[in-house]
């Protein structure tokens, strides 16, 4: 499974993106389960955010959902953090 996260907004407006391919990872099943829950809870269009908040575009195997601070689910927050931390 290929998971891509793009973050935009914030005070400086700097975009950051990263991706993770779960193939061959020892934690692949956990990543994939989390990603499936994020797809189910995500918005199909960009939700309204708050001034200086972050907006996220999350693409999982070609399916894209959107999220925005401060209304992230715990699953969205966890997946975004893991991908931006571990992704390249």
Phi and psi in radians as a Rosetta constraint file:
Dihedral C 1 N 2 CA 2 C 2 CIRCULARHARMONIC -1.850 0.35
Dihedral N 2 CA 2 C 2 N 3 CIRCULARHARMONIC 2.166 0.35
Dihedral C 2 N 3 CA 3 C 3 CIRCULARHARMONIC -2.094 0.35
Dihedral N 3 CA 3 C 3 N 4 CIRCULARHARMONIC 2.182 0.35
Dihedral C 3 N 4 CA 4 C 4 CIRCULARHARMONIC -2.162 0.35
Dihedral N 4 CA 4 C 4 N 5 CIRCULARHARMONIC 2.335 0.35
Dihedral C 4 N 5 CA 5 C 5 CIRCULARHARMONIC -2.206 0.35
Dihedral N 5 CA 5 C 5 N 6 CIRCULARHARMONIC 2.275 0.35
Dihedral C 5 N 6 CA 6 C 6 CIRCULARHARMONIC -2.119 0.35
Dihedral N 6 CA 6 C 6 N 7 CIRCULARHARMONIC 2.239 0.35
Dihedral C 6 N 7 CA 7 C 7 CIRCULARHARMONIC -1.991 0.35
Dihedral N 7 CA 7 C 7 N 8 CIRCULARHARMONIC 2.281 0.35
Dihedral C 7 N 8 CA 8 C 8 CIRCULARHARMONIC -2.260 0.35
Dihedral N 8 CA 8 C 8 N 9 CIRCULARHARMONIC 2.889 0.35
Dihedral C 8 N 9 CA 9 C 9 CIRCULARHARMONIC 1.677 0.35
Dihedral N 9 CA 9 C 9 N 10 CIRCULARHARMONIC -2.587 0.35
Dihedral C 9 N 10 CA 10 C 10 CIRCULARHARMONIC 1.397 0.35
Dihedral N 10 CA 10 C 10 N 11 CIRCULARHARMONIC 3.058 0.35
Dihedral C 10 N 11 CA 11 C 11 CIRCULARHARMONIC -1.044 0.35
Dihedral N 11 CA 11 C 11 N 12 CIRCULARHARMONIC -0.745 0.35
Dihedral C 11 N 12 CA 12 C 12 CIRCULARHARMONIC -1.540 0.35
Dihedral N 12 CA 12 C 12 N 13 CIRCULARHARMONIC -0.240 0.35
Dihedral C 12 N 13 CA 13 C 13 CIRCULARHARMONIC 1.205 0.35
Dihedral N 13 CA 13 C 13 N 14 CIRCULARHARMONIC 0.440 0.35
Dihedral C 13 N 14 CA 14 C 14 CIRCULARHARMONIC -1.502 0.35
Dihedral N 14 CA 14 C 14 N 15 CIRCULARHARMONIC 2.280 0.35
Dihedral C 14 N 15 CA 15 C 15 CIRCULARHARMONIC -1.507 0.35
Dihedral N 15 CA 15 C 15 N 16 CIRCULARHARMONIC 2.489 0.35
Dihedral C 15 N 16 CA 16 C 16 CIRCULARHARMONIC -2.392 0.35
Dihedral N 16 CA 16 C 16 N 17 CIRCULARHARMONIC 2.412 0.35
Dihedral C 16 N 17 CA 17 C 17 CIRCULARHARMONIC -2.504 0.35
Dihedral N 17 CA 17 C 17 N 18 CIRCULARHARMONIC 2.712 0.35
Dihedral C 17 N 18 CA 18 C 18 CIRCULARHARMONIC -2.775 0.35
Dihedral N 18 CA 18 C 18 N 19 CIRCULARHARMONIC 2.816 0.35
Dihedral C 18 N 19 CA 19 C 19 CIRCULARHARMONIC -2.460 0.35
Dihedral N 19 CA 19 C 19 N 20 CIRCULARHARMONIC 2.735 0.35
Dihedral C 19 N 20 CA 20 C 20 CIRCULARHARMONIC -2.371 0.35
Dihedral N 20 CA 20 C 20 N 21 CIRCULARHARMONIC 2.357 0.35
Dihedral C 20 N 21 CA 21 C 21 CIRCULARHARMONIC -1.845 0.35
Dihedral N 21 CA 21 C 21 N 22 CIRCULARHARMONIC 2.105 0.35
Dihedral C 21 N 22 CA 22 C 22 CIRCULARHARMONIC -1.391 0.35
Dihedral N 22 CA 22 C 22 N 23 CIRCULARHARMONIC -0.161 0.35
Dihedral C 22 N 23 CA 23 C 23 CIRCULARHARMONIC -0.990 0.35
Dihedral N 23 CA 23 C 23 N 24 CIRCULARHARMONIC 2.194 0.35
Dihedral C 23 N 24 CA 24 C 24 CIRCULARHARMONIC 1.369 0.35
Dihedral N 24 CA 24 C 24 N 25 CIRCULARHARMONIC -0.003 0.35
Dihedral C 24 N 25 CA 25 C 25 CIRCULARHARMONIC -1.406 0.35
Dihedral N 25 CA 25 C 25 N 26 CIRCULARHARMONIC 2.478 0.35
Dihedral C 25 N 26 CA 26 C 26 CIRCULARHARMONIC -1.157 0.35
Dihedral N 26 CA 26 C 26 N 27 CIRCULARHARMONIC -0.422 0.35
Dihedral C 26 N 27 CA 27 C 27 CIRCULARHARMONIC -1.784 0.35
Dihedral N 27 CA 27 C 27 N 28 CIRCULARHARMONIC 0.391 0.35
Dihedral C 27 N 28 CA 28 C 28 CIRCULARHARMONIC -1.003 0.35
Dihedral N 28 CA 28 C 28 N 29 CIRCULARHARMONIC -0.802 0.35
Dihedral C 28 N 29 CA 29 C 29 CIRCULARHARMONIC -1.103 0.35
Dihedral N 29 CA 29 C 29 N 30 CIRCULARHARMONIC -0.700 0.35
Dihedral C 29 N 30 CA 30 C 30 CIRCULARHARMONIC -1.134 0.35
Dihedral N 30 CA 30 C 30 N 31 CIRCULARHARMONIC -0.772 0.35
Dihedral C 30 N 31 CA 31 C 31 CIRCULARHARMONIC -1.050 0.35
Dihedral N 31 CA 31 C 31 N 32 CIRCULARHARMONIC -0.801 0.35
Dihedral C 31 N 32 CA 32 C 32 CIRCULARHARMONIC -1.166 0.35
Dihedral N 32 CA 32 C 32 N 33 CIRCULARHARMONIC -0.692 0.35
Dihedral C 32 N 33 CA 33 C 33 CIRCULARHARMONIC -1.106 0.35
Dihedral N 33 CA 33 C 33 N 34 CIRCULARHARMONIC -0.773 0.35
Dihedral C 33 N 34 CA 34 C 34 CIRCULARHARMONIC -1.084 0.35
Dihedral N 34 CA 34 C 34 N 35 CIRCULARHARMONIC -0.770 0.35
Dihedral C 34 N 35 CA 35 C 35 CIRCULARHARMONIC -1.092 0.35
Dihedral N 35 CA 35 C 35 N 36 CIRCULARHARMONIC -0.694 0.35
Dihedral C 35 N 36 CA 36 C 36 CIRCULARHARMONIC -1.108 0.35
Dihedral N 36 CA 36 C 36 N 37 CIRCULARHARMONIC -0.691 0.35
Dihedral C 36 N 37 CA 37 C 37 CIRCULARHARMONIC -1.180 0.35
Dihedral N 37 CA 37 C 37 N 38 CIRCULARHARMONIC -0.641 0.35
Dihedral C 37 N 38 CA 38 C 38 CIRCULARHARMONIC -1.142 0.35
Dihedral N 38 CA 38 C 38 N 39 CIRCULARHARMONIC -0.744 0.35
Dihedral C 38 N 39 CA 39 C 39 CIRCULARHARMONIC -1.044 0.35
Dihedral N 39 CA 39 C 39 N 40 CIRCULARHARMONIC -0.742 0.35
Dihedral C 39 N 40 CA 40 C 40 CIRCULARHARMONIC -1.156 0.35
Dihedral N 40 CA 40 C 40 N 41 CIRCULARHARMONIC -0.577 0.35
Dihedral C 40 N 41 CA 41 C 41 CIRCULARHARMONIC -1.685 0.35
Dihedral N 41 CA 41 C 41 N 42 CIRCULARHARMONIC -0.138 0.35
Dihedral C 41 N 42 CA 42 C 42 CIRCULARHARMONIC -1.351 0.35
Dihedral N 42 CA 42 C 42 N 43 CIRCULARHARMONIC 2.805 0.35
Dihedral C 42 N 43 CA 43 C 43 CIRCULARHARMONIC -1.508 0.35
Dihedral N 43 CA 43 C 43 N 44 CIRCULARHARMONIC 2.496 0.35
Dihedral C 43 N 44 CA 44 C 44 CIRCULARHARMONIC -1.454 0.35
Dihedral N 44 CA 44 C 44 N 45 CIRCULARHARMONIC -0.257 0.35
Dihedral C 44 N 45 CA 45 C 45 CIRCULARHARMONIC -2.274 0.35
Dihedral N 45 CA 45 C 45 N 46 CIRCULARHARMONIC 2.857 0.35
Dihedral C 45 N 46 CA 46 C 46 CIRCULARHARMONIC -1.164 0.35
Dihedral N 46 CA 46 C 46 N 47 CIRCULARHARMONIC 2.120 0.35
Dihedral C 46 N 47 CA 47 C 47 CIRCULARHARMONIC -1.366 0.35
Dihedral N 47 CA 47 C 47 N 48 CIRCULARHARMONIC 2.774 0.35
Dihedral C 47 N 48 CA 48 C 48 CIRCULARHARMONIC -1.203 0.35
Dihedral N 48 CA 48 C 48 N 49 CIRCULARHARMONIC 2.366 0.35
Dihedral C 48 N 49 CA 49 C 49 CIRCULARHARMONIC -1.823 0.35
Dihedral N 49 CA 49 C 49 N 50 CIRCULARHARMONIC -2.756 0.35
Dihedral C 49 N 50 CA 50 C 50 CIRCULARHARMONIC -2.129 0.35
Dihedral N 50 CA 50 C 50 N 51 CIRCULARHARMONIC 2.735 0.35
Dihedral C 50 N 51 CA 51 C 51 CIRCULARHARMONIC -0.953 0.35
Dihedral N 51 CA 51 C 51 N 52 CIRCULARHARMONIC 2.354 0.35
Dihedral C 51 N 52 CA 52 C 52 CIRCULARHARMONIC 1.106 0.35
Dihedral N 52 CA 52 C 52 N 53 CIRCULARHARMONIC 0.245 0.35
Dihedral C 52 N 53 CA 53 C 53 CIRCULARHARMONIC -1.577 0.35
Dihedral N 53 CA 53 C 53 N 54 CIRCULARHARMONIC 2.892 0.35
Dihedral C 53 N 54 CA 54 C 54 CIRCULARHARMONIC -1.587 0.35
Dihedral N 54 CA 54 C 54 N 55 CIRCULARHARMONIC 2.551 0.35
Dihedral C 54 N 55 CA 55 C 55 CIRCULARHARMONIC -2.059 0.35
Dihedral N 55 CA 55 C 55 N 56 CIRCULARHARMONIC 2.561 0.35
Dihedral C 55 N 56 CA 56 C 56 CIRCULARHARMONIC -2.234 0.35
Dihedral N 56 CA 56 C 56 N 57 CIRCULARHARMONIC 2.443 0.35
Dihedral C 56 N 57 CA 57 C 57 CIRCULARHARMONIC -2.040 0.35
Dihedral N 57 CA 57 C 57 N 58 CIRCULARHARMONIC 2.082 0.35
Dihedral C 57 N 58 CA 58 C 58 CIRCULARHARMONIC -2.043 0.35
Dihedral N 58 CA 58 C 58 N 59 CIRCULARHARMONIC 2.060 0.35
Dihedral C 58 N 59 CA 59 C 59 CIRCULARHARMONIC -2.022 0.35
Dihedral N 59 CA 59 C 59 N 60 CIRCULARHARMONIC 2.187 0.35
Dihedral C 59 N 60 CA 60 C 60 CIRCULARHARMONIC -2.198 0.35
Dihedral N 60 CA 60 C 60 N 61 CIRCULARHARMONIC 1.947 0.35
Dihedral C 60 N 61 CA 61 C 61 CIRCULARHARMONIC 0.840 0.35
Dihedral N 61 CA 61 C 61 N 62 CIRCULARHARMONIC 0.792 0.35
Dihedral C 61 N 62 CA 62 C 62 CIRCULARHARMONIC 1.509 0.35
Dihedral N 62 CA 62 C 62 N 63 CIRCULARHARMONIC -0.092 0.35
Dihedral C 62 N 63 CA 63 C 63 CIRCULARHARMONIC -1.786 0.35
Dihedral N 63 CA 63 C 63 N 64 CIRCULARHARMONIC 2.219 0.35
Dihedral C 63 N 64 CA 64 C 64 CIRCULARHARMONIC -1.968 0.35
Dihedral N 64 CA 64 C 64 N 65 CIRCULARHARMONIC 2.355 0.35
Dihedral C 64 N 65 CA 65 C 65 CIRCULARHARMONIC -2.251 0.35
Dihedral N 65 CA 65 C 65 N 66 CIRCULARHARMONIC 2.866 0.35
Dihedral C 65 N 66 CA 66 C 66 CIRCULARHARMONIC -2.212 0.35
Dihedral N 66 CA 66 C 66 N 67 CIRCULARHARMONIC 2.672 0.35
Dihedral C 66 N 67 CA 67 C 67 CIRCULARHARMONIC -2.619 0.35
Dihedral N 67 CA 67 C 67 N 68 CIRCULARHARMONIC 2.819 0.35
Dihedral C 67 N 68 CA 68 C 68 CIRCULARHARMONIC -2.607 0.35
Dihedral N 68 CA 68 C 68 N 69 CIRCULARHARMONIC 2.545 0.35
Dihedral C 68 N 69 CA 69 C 69 CIRCULARHARMONIC -1.168 0.35
Dihedral N 69 CA 69 C 69 N 70 CIRCULARHARMONIC 2.563 0.35
Dihedral C 69 N 70 CA 70 C 70 CIRCULARHARMONIC -1.670 0.35
Dihedral N 70 CA 70 C 70 N 71 CIRCULARHARMONIC 0.240 0.35
Dihedral C 70 N 71 CA 71 C 71 CIRCULARHARMONIC -1.765 0.35
Dihedral N 71 CA 71 C 71 N 72 CIRCULARHARMONIC 0.906 0.35
Dihedral C 71 N 72 CA 72 C 72 CIRCULARHARMONIC -1.575 0.35
Dihedral N 72 CA 72 C 72 N 73 CIRCULARHARMONIC 2.480 0.35
Dihedral C 72 N 73 CA 73 C 73 CIRCULARHARMONIC -1.325 0.35
Dihedral N 73 CA 73 C 73 N 74 CIRCULARHARMONIC 2.871 0.35
Dihedral C 73 N 74 CA 74 C 74 CIRCULARHARMONIC -1.056 0.35
Dihedral N 74 CA 74 C 74 N 75 CIRCULARHARMONIC -0.670 0.35
Dihedral C 74 N 75 CA 75 C 75 CIRCULARHARMONIC -1.132 0.35
Dihedral N 75 CA 75 C 75 N 76 CIRCULARHARMONIC -0.761 0.35
Dihedral C 75 N 76 CA 76 C 76 CIRCULARHARMONIC -1.072 0.35
Dihedral N 76 CA 76 C 76 N 77 CIRCULARHARMONIC -0.819 0.35
Dihedral C 76 N 77 CA 77 C 77 CIRCULARHARMONIC -1.036 0.35
Dihedral N 77 CA 77 C 77 N 78 CIRCULARHARMONIC -0.772 0.35
Dihedral C 77 N 78 CA 78 C 78 CIRCULARHARMONIC -1.145 0.35
Dihedral N 78 CA 78 C 78 N 79 CIRCULARHARMONIC -0.812 0.35
Dihedral C 78 N 79 CA 79 C 79 CIRCULARHARMONIC -1.116 0.35
Dihedral N 79 CA 79 C 79 N 80 CIRCULARHARMONIC -0.798 0.35
Dihedral C 79 N 80 CA 80 C 80 CIRCULARHARMONIC -1.019 0.35
Dihedral N 80 CA 80 C 80 N 81 CIRCULARHARMONIC -0.829 0.35
Dihedral C 80 N 81 CA 81 C 81 CIRCULARHARMONIC -1.066 0.35
Dihedral N 81 CA 81 C 81 N 82 CIRCULARHARMONIC -0.780 0.35
Dihedral C 81 N 82 CA 82 C 82 CIRCULARHARMONIC -1.149 0.35
Dihedral N 82 CA 82 C 82 N 83 CIRCULARHARMONIC -0.763 0.35
Dihedral C 82 N 83 CA 83 C 83 CIRCULARHARMONIC -1.210 0.35
Dihedral N 83 CA 83 C 83 N 84 CIRCULARHARMONIC -0.791 0.35
Dihedral C 83 N 84 CA 84 C 84 CIRCULARHARMONIC -1.153 0.35
Dihedral N 84 CA 84 C 84 N 85 CIRCULARHARMONIC -0.522 0.35
Dihedral C 84 N 85 CA 85 C 85 CIRCULARHARMONIC -1.337 0.35
Dihedral N 85 CA 85 C 85 N 86 CIRCULARHARMONIC -0.778 0.35
Dihedral C 85 N 86 CA 86 C 86 CIRCULARHARMONIC -1.687 0.35
Dihedral N 86 CA 86 C 86 N 87 CIRCULARHARMONIC -0.354 0.35
Dihedral C 86 N 87 CA 87 C 87 CIRCULARHARMONIC -1.277 0.35
Dihedral N 87 CA 87 C 87 N 88 CIRCULARHARMONIC 2.856 0.35
